[in-house]
């Protein structure tokens, strides 16, 4: 009986997920298409003392790995949402 219930749940779940995807396609993609924000792959980073156009108090997403520190301004991440980087010799994805 448990196996039948589990299979029924999986079938119902997949139907519900299909309905959610259709609803998402109908509503959300009208504003921003899927993959509408370009992902940053290994972006060129600028030392903070040479960065232009970024205010002293601008919020950033900060990452520190093994003493290697990097910061990503929210104003830039708002247009990209994801950045794939290497920090402290470790591959990371920064998300906003």
N, CA, C and O atoms as a CHARMM CRD file, in Angstrom:
* protein
*
  384
    1    1 UNK  N      0.82200  -1.20200   0.00000 PROA 1      0.00000
    2    1 UNK  CA     0.00000   0.00000   0.00000 PROA 1      0.00000
    3    1 UNK  C      0.85900   1.25500   0.00000 PROA 1      0.00000
    4    1 UNK  O      0.52500   2.24300  -0.65400 PROA 1      0.00000
    5    2 UNK  N      1.96300   1.21500   0.73300 PROA 2      0.00000
    6    2 UNK  CA     2.84200   2.38900   0.77300 PROA 2      0.00000
    7    2 UNK  C      3.39100   2.72300  -0.59800 PROA 2      0.00000
    8    2 UNK  O      3.47100   3.89500  -0.96700 PROA 2      0.00000
    9    3 UNK  N      3.77000   1.71100  -1.35500 PROA 3      0.00000
   10    3 UNK  CA     4.33100   1.94900  -2.68000 PROA 3      0.00000
   11    3 UNK  C      3.29300   2.58900  -3.58400 PROA 3      0.00000
   12    3 UNK  O      3.61900   3.51900  -4.32200 PROA 3      0.00000
   13    4 UNK  N      2.05700   2.12100  -3.54900 PROA 4      0.00000
   14    4 UNK  CA     1.00100   2.71100  -4.36300 PROA 4      0.00000
   15    4 UNK  C      0.75900   4.16700  -3.98000 PROA 4      0.00000
   16    4 UNK  O      0.55900   5.01600  -4.84900 PROA 4      0.00000
   17    5 UNK  N      0.77800   4.45500  -2.68900 PROA 5      0.00000
   18    5 UNK  CA     0.57900   5.84300  -2.23200 PROA 5      0.00000
   19    5 UNK  C      1.72100   6.73200  -2.71100 PROA 5      0.00000
   20    5 UNK  O      1.49500   7.86600  -3.13500 PROA 5      0.00000
   21    6 UNK  N      2.94200   6.22000  -2.64200 PROA 6      0.00000
   22    6 UNK  CA     4.09500   6.98600  -3.08600 PROA 6      0.00000
   23    6 UNK  C      4.01000   7.25900  -4.57900 PROA 6      0.00000
   24    6 UNK  O      4.26100   8.38200  -5.01600 PROA 6      0.00000
   25    7 UNK  N      3.65700   6.24700  -5.36800 PROA 7      0.00000
   26    7 UNK  CA     3.52100   6.44300  -6.80900 PROA 7      0.00000
   27    7 UNK  C      2.43000   7.44800  -7.12200 PROA 7      0.00000
   28    7 UNK  O      2.60700   8.29700  -7.99500 PROA 7      0.00000
   29    8 UNK  N      1.31100   7.36800  -6.42900 PROA 8      0.00000
   30    8 UNK  CA     0.23200   8.32900  -6.62700 PROA 8      0.00000
   31    8 UNK  C      0.71300   9.73400  -6.28800 PROA 8      0.00000
   32    8 UNK  O      0.41200  10.68300  -7.01200 PROA 8      0.00000
   33    9 UNK  N      1.45900   9.87500  -5.19300 PROA 9      0.00000
   34    9 UNK  CA     1.99200  11.18000  -4.81500 PROA 9      0.00000
   35    9 UNK  C      2.92300  11.71900  -5.89800 PROA 9      0.00000
   36    9 UNK  O      2.85700  12.90100  -6.23500 PROA 9      0.00000
   37   10 UNK  N      3.78300  10.87000  -6.44300 PROA 10     0.00000
   38   10 UNK  CA     4.71600  11.30900  -7.47700 PROA 10     0.00000
   39   10 UNK  C      3.98200  11.75400  -8.73200 PROA 10     0.00000
   40   10 UNK  O      4.35800  12.75000  -9.35100 PROA 10     0.00000
   41   11 UNK  N      2.94700  11.03000  -9.10800 PROA 11     0.00000
   42   11 UNK  CA     2.16700  11.41400 -10.28600 PROA 11     0.00000
   43   11 UNK  C      1.47500  12.74600 -10.03700 PROA 11     0.00000
   44   11 UNK  O      1.52100  13.63300 -10.89000 PROA 11     0.00000
   45   12 UNK  N      0.84200  12.90100  -8.89300 PROA 12     0.00000
   46   12 UNK  CA     0.16200  14.15200  -8.56100 PROA 12     0.00000
   47   12 UNK  C      1.17500  15.29300  -8.48800 PROA 12     0.00000
   48   12 UNK  O      0.90000  16.39500  -8.96300 PROA 12     0.00000
   49   13 UNK  N      2.33600  15.03900  -7.90200 PROA 13     0.00000
   50   13 UNK  CA     3.37300  16.06200  -7.80500 PROA 13     0.00000
   51   13 UNK  C      3.83100  16.52200  -9.17400 PROA 13     0.00000
   52   13 UNK  O      3.97800  17.72100  -9.40800 PROA 13     0.00000
   53   14 UNK  N      4.05800  15.57900 -10.08600 PROA 14     0.00000
   54   14 UNK  CA     4.54100  15.96400 -11.40900 PROA 14     0.00000
   55   14 UNK  C      3.47900  16.75500 -12.16300 PROA 14     0.00000
   56   14 UNK  O      3.81600  17.68400 -12.89700 PROA 14     0.00000
   57   15 UNK  N      2.21000  16.40900 -12.00100 PROA 15     0.00000
   58   15 UNK  CA     1.13500  17.17600 -12.62600 PROA 15     0.00000
   59   15 UNK  C      1.08200  18.57200 -12.03400 PROA 15     0.00000
   60   15 UNK  O      0.93300  19.55300 -12.76300 PROA 15     0.00000
   61   16 UNK  N      1.20400  18.67000 -10.70800 PROA 16     0.00000
   62   16 UNK  CA     1.17900  19.98300 -10.05200 PROA 16     0.00000
   63   16 UNK  C      2.35800  20.82000 -10.50800 PROA 16     0.00000
   64   16 UNK  O      2.20500  22.01900 -10.74300 PROA 16     0.00000
   65   17 UNK  N      3.54700  20.20800 -10.64100 PROA 17     0.00000
   66   17 UNK  CA     4.72000  20.95100 -11.09600 PROA 17     0.00000
   67   17 UNK  C      4.53900  21.44000 -12.52100 PROA 17     0.00000
   68   17 UNK  O      4.96200  22.54700 -12.85100 PROA 17     0.00000
   69   18 UNK  N      3.91100  20.62600 -13.37900 PROA 18     0.00000
   70   18 UNK  CA     3.64700  21.05200 -14.75000 PROA 18     0.00000
   71   18 UNK  C      2.71000  22.25600 -14.75200 PROA 18     0.00000
   72   18 UNK  O      2.90700  23.19700 -15.51900 PROA 18     0.00000
   73   19 UNK  N      1.68900  22.22600 -13.89100 PROA 19     0.00000
   74   19 UNK  CA     0.77000  23.36600 -13.78700 PROA 19     0.00000
   75   19 UNK  C      1.50400  24.61500 -13.31700 PROA 19     0.00000
   76   19 UNK  O      1.24900  25.71100 -13.81600 PROA 19     0.00000
   77   20 UNK  N      2.40500  24.45800 -12.36800 PROA 20     0.00000
   78   20 UNK  CA     3.17400  25.60100 -11.86000 PROA 20     0.00000
   79   20 UNK  C      4.05300  26.16900 -12.96800 PROA 20     0.00000
   80   20 UNK  O      4.13800  27.38700 -13.12300 PROA 20     0.00000
   81   21 UNK  N      4.71400  25.29600 -13.74800 PROA 21     0.00000
   82   21 UNK  CA     5.55500  25.75000 -14.86200 PROA 21     0.00000
   83   21 UNK  C      4.72800  26.51300 -15.89000 PROA 21     0.00000
   84   21 UNK  O      5.15500  27.55600 -16.38400 PROA 21     0.00000
   85   22 UNK  N      3.54400  25.99300 -16.21200 PROA 22     0.00000
   86   22 UNK  CA     2.68700  26.67700 -17.17500 PROA 22     0.00000
   87   22 UNK  C      2.27200  28.05100 -16.65000 PROA 22     0.00000
   88   22 UNK  O      2.26500  29.02700 -17.40000 PROA 22     0.00000
   89   23 UNK  N      1.93100  28.12700 -15.38000 PROA 23     0.00000
   90   23 UNK  CA     1.54000  29.39800 -14.76700 PROA 23     0.00000
   91   23 UNK  C      2.72600  30.36200 -14.76400 PROA 23     0.00000
   92   23 UNK  O      2.56400  31.55300 -15.03100 PROA 23     0.00000
   93   24 UNK  N      3.91400  29.84400 -14.46300 PROA 24     0.00000
   94   24 UNK  CA     5.12300  30.67500 -14.49600 PROA 24     0.00000
   95   24 UNK  C      5.34800  31.20600 -15.90600 PROA 24     0.00000
   96   24 UNK  O      5.60200  32.39700 -16.08800 PROA 24     0.00000
   97   25 UNK  N      5.25500  30.33100 -16.90600 PROA 25     0.00000
   98   25 UNK  CA     5.43500  30.75700 -18.29200 PROA 25     0.00000
   99   25 UNK  C      4.43300  31.84100 -18.66900 PROA 25     0.00000
  100   25 UNK  O      4.77500  32.80800 -19.35000 PROA 25     0.00000
  101   26 UNK  N      3.20500  31.67000 -18.22500 PROA 26     0.00000
  102   26 UNK  CA     2.14300  32.61100 -18.58300 PROA 26     0.00000
  103   26 UNK  C      2.35500  33.98000 -17.95300 PROA 26     0.00000
  104   26 UNK  O      2.09700  34.99900 -18.59300 PROA 26     0.00000
  105   27 UNK  N      2.82300  34.01800 -16.70100 PROA 27     0.00000
  106   27 UNK  CA     2.91600  35.28000 -15.98400 PROA 27     0.00000
  107   27 UNK  C      4.32200  35.88000 -15.94800 PROA 27     0.00000
  108   27 UNK  O      4.52200  37.00900 -16.39600 PROA 27     0.00000
  109   28 UNK  N      5.27500  35.15300 -15.43100 PROA 28     0.00000
  110   28 UNK  CA     6.59100  35.72800 -15.15400 PROA 28     0.00000
  111   28 UNK  C      7.39400  36.02300 -16.41000 PROA 28     0.00000
  112   28 UNK  O      8.07100  37.04900 -16.47500 PROA 28     0.00000
  113   29 UNK  N      7.33800  35.18100 -17.37100 PROA 29     0.00000
  114   29 UNK  CA     8.16500  35.37700 -18.56000 PROA 29     0.00000
  115   29 UNK  C      7.72000  36.56000 -19.39500 PROA 29     0.00000
  116   29 UNK  O      8.45700  37.01000 -20.27300 PROA 29     0.00000
  117   30 UNK  N      6.54000  37.06600 -19.13800 PROA 30     0.00000
  118   30 UNK  CA     6.10400  38.25900 -19.84500 PROA 30     0.00000
  119   30 UNK  C      6.96500  39.45300 -19.44700 PROA 30     0.00000
  120   30 UNK  O      7.15200  40.37600 -20.23900 PROA 30     0.00000
  121   31 UNK  N      7.47900  39.44000 -18.24800 PROA 31     0.00000
  122   31 UNK  CA     8.29600  40.54500 -17.75800 PROA 31     0.00000
  123   31 UNK  C      9.77100  40.30000 -18.04600 PROA 31     0.00000
  124   31 UNK  O     10.43100  41.13400 -18.66600 PROA 31     0.00000
  125   32 UNK  N     10.28100  39.17800 -17.60500 PROA 32     0.00000
  126   32 UNK  CA    11.68400  38.82200 -17.80100 PROA 32     0.00000
  127   32 UNK  C     11.74900  37.39800 -18.32000 PROA 32     0.00000
  128   32 UNK  O     11.30800  36.47400 -17.63700 PROA 32     0.00000
  129   33 UNK  N     12.29100  37.20200 -19.51300 PROA 33     0.00000
  130   33 UNK  CA    12.37100  35.83600 -20.03500 PROA 33     0.00000
  131   33 UNK  C     13.36900  35.00200 -19.23600 PROA 33     0.00000
  132   33 UNK  O     14.27500  35.54700 -18.60600 PROA 33     0.00000
  133   34 UNK  N     13.20200  33.69300 -19.26300 PROA 34     0.00000
  134   34 UNK  CA    14.15300  32.80000 -18.60700 PROA 34     0.00000
  135   34 UNK  C     15.53800  33.10700 -19.16600 PROA 34     0.00000
  136   34 UNK  O     15.69500  33.33700 -20.36500 PROA 34     0.00000
  137   35 UNK  N     16.53300  33.11000 -18.29600 PROA 35     0.00000
  138   35 UNK  CA    17.91500  33.45700 -18.65000 PROA 35     0.00000
  139   35 UNK  C     18.03400  34.90800 -19.12300 PROA 35     0.00000
  140   35 UNK  O     18.94000  35.24200 -19.88600 PROA 35     0.00000
  141   36 UNK  N     17.12300  35.76500 -18.66900 PROA 36     0.00000
  142   36 UNK  CA    17.14000  37.17500 -19.05100 PROA 36     0.00000
  143   36 UNK  C     18.24300  37.97500 -18.39400 PROA 36     0.00000
  144   36 UNK  O     18.54300  39.08500 -18.83500 PROA 36     0.00000
  145   37 UNK  N     18.85900  37.43900 -17.34400 PROA 37     0.00000
  146   37 UNK  CA    19.96000  38.11100 -16.67100 PROA 37     0.00000
  147   37 UNK  C     21.24800  37.37300 -17.01000 PROA 37     0.00000
  148   37 UNK  O     21.38200  36.19600 -16.67300 PROA 37     0.00000
  149   38 UNK  N     22.20100  38.03400 -17.67200 PROA 38     0.00000
  150   38 UNK  CA    23.42900  37.32900 -18.03100 PROA 38     0.00000
  151   38 UNK  C     24.27100  36.98700 -16.80100 PROA 38     0.00000
  152   38 UNK  O     24.51400  37.84200 -15.95000 PROA 38     0.00000
  153   39 UNK  N     24.70500  35.75200 -16.71600 PROA 39     0.00000
  154   39 UNK  CA    25.54800  35.29200 -15.61600 PROA 39     0.00000
  155   39 UNK  C     26.97400  35.77800 -15.85700 PROA 39     0.00000
  156   39 UNK  O     27.46300  35.75200 -16.98600 PROA 39     0.00000
  157   40 UNK  N     27.63400  36.22000 -14.79500 PROA 40     0.00000
  158   40 UNK  CA    29.03700  36.62400 -14.89300 PROA 40     0.00000
  159   40 UNK  C     29.91200  35.38500 -14.70500 PROA 40     0.00000
  160   40 UNK  O     29.79000  34.67800 -13.70400 PROA 40     0.00000
  161   41 UNK  N     30.78500  35.12900 -15.66400 PROA 41     0.00000
  162   41 UNK  CA    31.73000  34.02600 -15.56900 PROA 41     0.00000
  163   41 UNK  C     33.12600  34.59800 -15.40700 PROA 41     0.00000
  164   41 UNK  O     33.64600  35.25600 -16.30700 PROA 41     0.00000
  165   42 UNK  N     33.73400  34.34000 -14.24600 PROA 42     0.00000
  166   42 UNK  CA    35.08600  34.80600 -13.95100 PROA 42     0.00000
  167   42 UNK  C     35.25400  36.29300 -14.29500 PROA 42     0.00000
  168   42 UNK  O     36.10000  36.64100 -15.11900 PROA 42     0.00000
  169   43 UNK  N     34.45400  37.17300 -13.67000 PROA 43     0.00000
  170   43 UNK  CA    34.50500  38.60100 -14.00600 PROA 43     0.00000
  171   43 UNK  C     35.85500  39.22300 -13.63600 PROA 43     0.00000
  172   43 UNK  O     36.53000  38.78100 -12.70700 PROA 43     0.00000
  173   44 UNK  N     36.22300  40.25100 -14.38200 PROA 44     0.00000
  174   44 UNK  CA    37.43400  41.01000 -14.06300 PROA 44     0.00000
  175   44 UNK  C     37.13400  41.83800 -12.82600 PROA 44     0.00000
  176   44 UNK  O     36.19000  42.62800 -12.82000 PROA 44     0.00000
  177   45 UNK  N     37.92600  41.66300 -11.78100 PROA 45     0.00000
  178   45 UNK  CA    37.70500  42.37300 -10.52100 PROA 45     0.00000
  179   45 UNK  C     38.65600  43.55700 -10.41900 PROA 45     0.00000
  180   45 UNK  O     39.80600  43.48200 -10.85100 PROA 45     0.00000
  181   46 UNK  N     38.16900  44.64500  -9.84700 PROA 46     0.00000
  182   46 UNK  CA    38.93900  45.87000  -9.68900 PROA 46     0.00000
  183   46 UNK  C     39.22100  46.10000  -8.21500 PROA 46     0.00000
  184   46 UNK  O     38.31500  45.97700  -7.39100 PROA 46     0.00000
  185   47 UNK  N     40.46500  46.43200  -7.86200 PROA 47     0.00000
  186   47 UNK  CA    40.74000  46.76200  -6.45600 PROA 47     0.00000
  187   47 UNK  C     39.85200  47.92100  -6.00000 PROA 47     0.00000
  188   47 UNK  O     39.55900  48.83000  -6.77700 PROA 47     0.00000
  189   48 UNK  N     39.43600  47.88300  -4.76400 PROA 48     0.00000
  190   48 UNK  CA    38.48600  48.86800  -4.25100 PROA 48     0.00000
  191   48 UNK  C     38.99900  50.30300  -4.39000 PROA 48     0.00000
  192   48 UNK  O     38.20000  51.21400  -4.61100 PROA 48     0.00000
  193   49 UNK  N     40.30200  50.52700  -4.26800 PROA 49     0.00000
  194   49 UNK  CA    40.82800  51.89200  -4.37600 PROA 49     0.00000
  195   49 UNK  C     40.83600  52.40100  -5.81700 PROA 49     0.00000
  196   49 UNK  O     41.05500  53.59100  -6.04000 PROA 49     0.00000
  197   50 UNK  N     40.60300  51.53300  -6.79500 PROA 50     0.00000
  198   50 UNK  CA    40.56700  51.93800  -8.20400 PROA 50     0.00000
  199   50 UNK  C     39.17200  51.83700  -8.81400 PROA 50     0.00000
  200   50 UNK  O     38.97300  52.19800  -9.97400 PROA 50     0.00000
  201   51 UNK  N     38.22100  51.35400  -8.04900 PROA 51     0.00000
  202   51 UNK  CA    36.85800  51.20100  -8.56600 PROA 51     0.00000
  203   51 UNK  C     36.22700  52.56300  -8.79800 PROA 51     0.00000
  204   51 UNK  O     36.33700  53.45700  -7.95900 PROA 51     0.00000
  205   52 UNK  N     35.56400  52.72100  -9.94200 PROA 52     0.00000
  206   52 UNK  CA    34.90700  53.98000 -10.28200 PROA 52     0.00000
  207   52 UNK  C     33.39800  53.78800 -10.28300 PROA 52     0.00000
  208   52 UNK  O     32.90100  52.73100 -10.67200 PROA 52     0.00000
  209   53 UNK  N     32.68200  54.79400  -9.85500 PROA 53     0.00000
  210   53 UNK  CA    31.23100  54.76100  -9.89800 PROA 53     0.00000
  211   53 UNK  C     30.57400  53.95900  -8.79300 PROA 53     0.00000
  212   53 UNK  O     29.36400  53.73600  -8.82300 PROA 53     0.00000
  213   54 UNK  N     31.34800  53.52800  -7.82800 PROA 54     0.00000
  214   54 UNK  CA    30.78200  52.77500  -6.70900 PROA 54     0.00000
  215   54 UNK  C     31.00200  53.59900  -5.44700 PROA 54     0.00000
  216   54 UNK  O     32.13700  53.91200  -5.08600 PROA 54     0.00000
  217   55 UNK  N     29.91500  53.94200  -4.78800 PROA 55     0.00000
  218   55 UNK  CA    29.98900  54.77600  -3.60200 PROA 55     0.00000
  219   55 UNK  C     30.61000  54.05700  -2.41600 PROA 55     0.00000
  220   55 UNK  O     30.60700  52.82900  -2.33600 PROA 55     0.00000
  221   56 UNK  N     31.13000  54.83800  -1.51600 PROA 56     0.00000
  222   56 UNK  CA    31.79700  54.30900  -0.32700 PROA 56     0.00000
  223   56 UNK  C     30.86000  53.47600   0.53700 PROA 56     0.00000
  224   56 UNK  O     31.29600  52.54000   1.20800 PROA 56     0.00000
  225   57 UNK  N     29.57700  53.81300   0.52300 PROA 57     0.00000
  226   57 UNK  CA    28.61400  53.10600   1.37400 PROA 57     0.00000
  227   57 UNK  C     27.69400  52.18100   0.58600 PROA 57     0.00000
  228   57 UNK  O     26.66900  51.73600   1.10000 PROA 57     0.00000
  229   58 UNK  N     28.05600  51.89400  -0.64900 PROA 58     0.00000
  230   58 UNK  CA    27.21700  51.01300  -1.46700 PROA 58     0.00000
  231   58 UNK  C     27.22900  49.59700  -0.89200 PROA 58     0.00000
  232   58 UNK  O     28.29400  49.06900  -0.57000 PROA 58     0.00000
  233   59 UNK  N     26.05300  48.98000  -0.76200 PROA 59     0.00000
  234   59 UNK  CA    26.02200  47.60100  -0.24500 PROA 59     0.00000
  235   59 UNK  C     26.64100  46.62900  -1.24400 PROA 59     0.00000
  236   59 UNK  O     26.48400  46.76900  -2.45600 PROA 59     0.00000
  237   60 UNK  N     27.34600  45.64300  -0.70400 PROA 60     0.00000
  238   60 UNK  CA    28.00000  44.63700  -1.52300 PROA 60     0.00000
  239   60 UNK  C     27.73100  43.25500  -0.94200 PROA 60     0.00000
  240   60 UNK  O     27.35300  43.11300   0.22100 PROA 60     0.00000
  241   61 UNK  N     27.93200  42.25000  -1.77200 PROA 61     0.00000
  242   61 UNK  CA    27.96700  40.87000  -1.30100 PROA 61     0.00000
  243   61 UNK  C     29.44400  40.55000  -1.13800 PROA 61     0.00000
  244   61 UNK  O     30.20000  40.59600  -2.10900 PROA 61     0.00000
  245   62 UNK  N     29.85800  40.23000   0.06500 PROA 62     0.00000
  246   62 UNK  CA    31.26000  39.96000   0.33400 PROA 62     0.00000
  247   62 UNK  C     31.53100  38.47500   0.46700 PROA 62     0.00000
  248   62 UNK  O     30.73400  37.72700   1.03300 PROA 62     0.00000
  249   63 UNK  N     32.67400  38.06300  -0.06700 PROA 63     0.00000
  250   63 UNK  CA    33.09100  36.66400  -0.00900 PROA 63     0.00000
  251   63 UNK  C     34.54400  36.64000   0.45400 PROA 63     0.00000
  252   63 UNK  O     35.38100  37.36000  -0.08900 PROA 63     0.00000
  253   64 UNK  N     34.84600  35.81400   1.45800 PROA 64     0.00000
  254   64 UNK  CA    36.22100  35.62500   1.91600 PROA 64     0.00000
  255   64 UNK  C     36.46800  34.12400   2.03400 PROA 64     0.00000
  256   64 UNK  O     35.77200  33.42800   2.77400 PROA 64     0.00000
  257   65 UNK  N     37.46200  33.63300   1.30000 PROA 65     0.00000
  258   65 UNK  CA    37.83100  32.22200   1.35900 PROA 65     0.00000
  259   65 UNK  C     39.34500  32.14500   1.47900 PROA 65     0.00000
  260   65 UNK  O     40.07000  32.65000   0.62200 PROA 65     0.00000
  261   66 UNK  N     39.81700  31.51500   2.53700 PROA 66     0.00000
  262   66 UNK  CA    41.25700  31.34200   2.76800 PROA 66     0.00000
  263   66 UNK  C     42.01300  32.66700   2.65300 PROA 66     0.00000
  264   66 UNK  O     43.10000  32.71200   2.07700 PROA 66     0.00000
  265   67 UNK  N     41.44600  33.73500   3.19400 PROA 67     0.00000
  266   67 UNK  CA    42.10100  35.03700   3.19200 PROA 67     0.00000
  267   67 UNK  C     41.93600  35.83700   1.91000 PROA 67     0.00000
  268   67 UNK  O     42.34500  36.99700   1.85900 PROA 67     0.00000
  269   68 UNK  N     41.35500  35.25700   0.88300 PROA 68     0.00000
  270   68 UNK  CA    41.08400  35.95900  -0.38100 PROA 68     0.00000
  271   68 UNK  C     39.70500  36.59700  -0.26600 PROA 68     0.00000
  272   68 UNK  O     38.70800  35.89700  -0.08300 PROA 68     0.00000
  273   69 UNK  N     39.64400  37.93100  -0.37500 PROA 69     0.00000
  274   69 UNK  CA    38.37200  38.65700  -0.22100 PROA 69     0.00000
  275   69 UNK  C     37.94000  39.26600  -1.54600 PROA 69     0.00000
  276   69 UNK  O     38.75300  39.83500  -2.27400 PROA 69     0.00000
  277   70 UNK  N     36.65100  39.14200  -1.85200 PROA 70     0.00000
  278   70 UNK  CA    36.07400  39.74500  -3.04400 PROA 70     0.00000
  279   70 UNK  C     34.71900  40.33100  -2.67000 PROA 70     0.00000
  280   70 UNK  O     34.03500  39.83300  -1.77600 PROA 70     0.00000
  281   71 UNK  N     34.34600  41.39600  -3.36700 PROA 71     0.00000
  282   71 UNK  CA    33.06200  42.05400  -3.09800 PROA 71     0.00000
  283   71 UNK  C     32.35400  42.32600  -4.41700 PROA 71     0.00000
  284   71 UNK  O     32.98000  42.67400  -5.41700 PROA 71     0.00000
  285   72 UNK  N     31.04800  42.16100  -4.39800 PROA 72     0.00000
  286   72 UNK  CA    30.23200  42.35200  -5.58500 PROA 72     0.00000
  287   72 UNK  C     29.13200  43.35600  -5.26600 PROA 72     0.00000
  288   72 UNK  O     28.23100  43.04900  -4.48600 PROA 72     0.00000
  289   73 UNK  N     29.18600  44.56600  -5.86000 PROA 73     0.00000
  290   73 UNK  CA    28.16200  45.57800  -5.58200 PROA 73     0.00000
  291   73 UNK  C     26.76800  45.08500  -5.96000 PROA 73     0.00000
  292   73 UNK  O     26.57400  44.45500  -6.99900 PROA 73     0.00000
  293   74 UNK  N     25.81800  45.38200  -5.10500 PROA 74     0.00000
  294   74 UNK  CA    24.42600  44.99400  -5.36400 PROA 74     0.00000
  295   74 UNK  C     23.93500  45.61900  -6.67300 PROA 74     0.00000
  296   74 UNK  O     23.14400  45.00500  -7.39000 PROA 74     0.00000
  297   75 UNK  N     24.39400  46.82700  -6.99000 PROA 75     0.00000
  298   75 UNK  CA    23.94700  47.48200  -8.22600 PROA 75     0.00000
  299   75 UNK  C     24.33500  46.67200  -9.46100 PROA 75     0.00000
  300   75 UNK  O     23.61200  46.68600 -10.45700 PROA 75     0.00000
  301   76 UNK  N     25.45000  45.97500  -9.41200 PROA 76     0.00000
  302   76 UNK  CA    25.87500  45.12900 -10.53100 PROA 76     0.00000
  303   76 UNK  C     25.19500  43.76500 -10.45400 PROA 76     0.00000
  304   76 UNK  O     24.73800  43.23600 -11.46600 PROA 76     0.00000
  305   77 UNK  N     25.13100  43.20000  -9.25200 PROA 77     0.00000
  306   77 UNK  CA    24.50500  41.88400  -9.09800 PROA 77     0.00000
  307   77 UNK  C     23.00800  41.93000  -9.41600 PROA 77     0.00000
  308   77 UNK  O     22.43100  40.91700  -9.81100 PROA 77     0.00000
  309   78 UNK  N     22.38700  43.07700  -9.24900 PROA 78     0.00000
  310   78 UNK  CA    20.97700  43.22000  -9.58700 PROA 78     0.00000
  311   78 UNK  C     20.71200  43.04800 -11.07300 PROA 78     0.00000
  312   78 UNK  O     19.59600  42.71800 -11.47500 PROA 78     0.00000
  313   79 UNK  N     21.73400  43.27100 -11.89000 PROA 79     0.00000
  314   79 UNK  CA    21.59400  43.09700 -13.34400 PROA 79     0.00000
  315   79 UNK  C     22.06200  41.72300 -13.80900 PROA 79     0.00000
  316   79 UNK  O     21.76700  41.31700 -14.93300 PROA 79     0.00000
  317   80 UNK  N     22.78700  41.00800 -12.95700 PROA 80     0.00000
  318   80 UNK  CA    23.35100  39.72200 -13.36600 PROA 80     0.00000
  319   80 UNK  C     22.85400  38.54500 -12.52600 PROA 80     0.00000
  320   80 UNK  O     22.70200  37.43900 -13.04400 PROA 80     0.00000
  321   81 UNK  N     22.60300  38.76600 -11.25900 PROA 81     0.00000
  322   81 UNK  CA    22.07400  37.78500 -10.31300 PROA 81     0.00000
  323   81 UNK  C     23.02900  36.65900  -9.94400 PROA 81     0.00000
  324   81 UNK  O     22.98000  36.17400  -8.81300 PROA 81     0.00000
  325   82 UNK  N     23.89400  36.22700 -10.85200 PROA 82     0.00000
  326   82 UNK  CA    24.84500  35.15300 -10.55600 PROA 82     0.00000
  327   82 UNK  C     26.22800  35.52400 -11.07300 PROA 82     0.00000
  328   82 UNK  O     26.37700  36.08600 -12.15800 PROA 82     0.00000
  329   83 UNK  N     27.23200  35.19800 -10.27300 PROA 83     0.00000
  330   83 UNK  CA    28.61600  35.36900 -10.71000 PROA 83     0.00000
  331   83 UNK  C     29.37600  34.09400 -10.35200 PROA 83     0.00000
  332   83 UNK  O     29.38200  33.67600  -9.19400 PROA 83     0.00000
  333   84 UNK  N     30.00100  33.49200 -11.32500 PROA 84     0.00000
  334   84 UNK  CA    30.83700  32.31700 -11.09900 PROA 84     0.00000
  335   84 UNK  C     32.27200  32.79600 -10.97500 PROA 84     0.00000
  336   84 UNK  O     32.81600  33.38500 -11.90900 PROA 84     0.00000
  337   85 UNK  N     32.88800  32.54500  -9.82200 PROA 85     0.00000
  338   85 UNK  CA    34.20600  33.08400  -9.53400 PROA 85     0.00000
  339   85 UNK  C     35.09900  31.99500  -8.94100 PROA 85     0.00000
  340   85 UNK  O     34.64800  30.89300  -8.62800 PROA 85     0.00000
  341   86 UNK  N     36.37000  32.33900  -8.79900 PROA 86     0.00000
  342   86 UNK  CA    37.30000  31.52900  -8.02400 PROA 86     0.00000
  343   86 UNK  C     37.79900  32.43400  -6.91400 PROA 86     0.00000
  344   86 UNK  O     38.34900  33.50600  -7.16800 PROA 86     0.00000
  345   87 UNK  N     37.60300  31.99200  -5.68400 PROA 87     0.00000
  346   87 UNK  CA    38.02700  32.76800  -4.51100 PROA 87     0.00000
  347   87 UNK  C     38.77800  31.81800  -3.59200 PROA 87     0.00000
  348   87 UNK  O     38.26100  30.76400  -3.22200 PROA 87     0.00000
  349   88 UNK  N     40.00100  32.19300  -3.22300 PROA 88     0.00000
  350   88 UNK  CA    40.79400  31.29500  -2.39100 PROA 88     0.00000
  351   88 UNK  C     41.02900  29.95300  -3.05300 PROA 88     0.00000
  352   88 UNK  O     41.06200  28.92000  -2.38400 PROA 88     0.00000
  353   89 UNK  N     41.19200  29.96600  -4.36400 PROA 89     0.00000
  354   89 UNK  CA    41.42300  28.75400  -5.18100 PROA 89     0.00000
  355   89 UNK  C     40.23800  27.79000  -5.18800 PROA 89     0.00000
  356   89 UNK  O     40.38500  26.62300  -5.55100 PROA 89     0.00000
  357   90 UNK  N     39.06000  28.28300  -4.78500 PROA 90     0.00000
  358   90 UNK  CA    37.86900  27.43800  -4.78500 PROA 90     0.00000
  359   90 UNK  C     36.80900  28.05100  -5.70300 PROA 90     0.00000
  360   90 UNK  O     36.53400  29.24700  -5.60400 PROA 90     0.00000
  361   91 UNK  N     36.21500  27.26500  -6.58300 PROA 91     0.00000
  362   91 UNK  CA    35.14600  27.78800  -7.42800 PROA 91     0.00000
  363   91 UNK  C     33.87800  28.02400  -6.61200 PROA 91     0.00000
  364   91 UNK  O     33.46600  27.18200  -5.81400 PROA 91     0.00000
  365   92 UNK  N     33.27100  29.18600  -6.83100 PROA 92     0.00000
  366   92 UNK  CA    32.04900  29.56000  -6.10300 PROA 92     0.00000
  367   92 UNK  C     31.06500  30.20600  -7.06400 PROA 92     0.00000
  368   92 UNK  O     31.43300  30.70200  -8.12900 PROA 92     0.00000
  369   93 UNK  N     29.81600  30.18400  -6.66200 PROA 93     0.00000
  370   93 UNK  CA    28.79200  30.96900  -7.34300 PROA 93     0.00000
  371   93 UNK  C     28.21900  31.94200  -6.33900 PROA 93     0.00000
  372   93 UNK  O     27.75100  31.55300  -5.26800 PROA 93     0.00000
  373   94 UNK  N     28.26100  33.22700  -6.70100 PROA 94     0.00000
  374   94 UNK  CA    27.69100  34.28100  -5.86200 PROA 94     0.00000
  375   94 UNK  C     26.31400  34.58200  -6.44900 PROA 94     0.00000
  376   94 UNK  O     26.17000  34.76600  -7.65700 PROA 94     0.00000
  377   95 UNK  N     25.31400  34.63000  -5.58700 PROA 95     0.00000
  378   95 UNK  CA    23.94200  34.82100  -6.05800 PROA 95     0.00000
  379   95 UNK  C     23.30200  36.00400  -5.34200 PROA 95     0.00000
  380   95 UNK  O     23.56200  36.26900  -4.16900 PROA 95     0.00000
  381   96 UNK  N     22.45400  36.70600  -6.09500 PROA 96     0.00000
  382   96 UNK  CA    21.68600  37.81100  -5.51900 PROA 96     0.00000
  383   96 UNK  C     20.24600  37.59100  -5.83000 PROA 96     0.00000
  384   96 UNK  O     19.40100  38.39800  -5.44500 PROA 96     0.00000
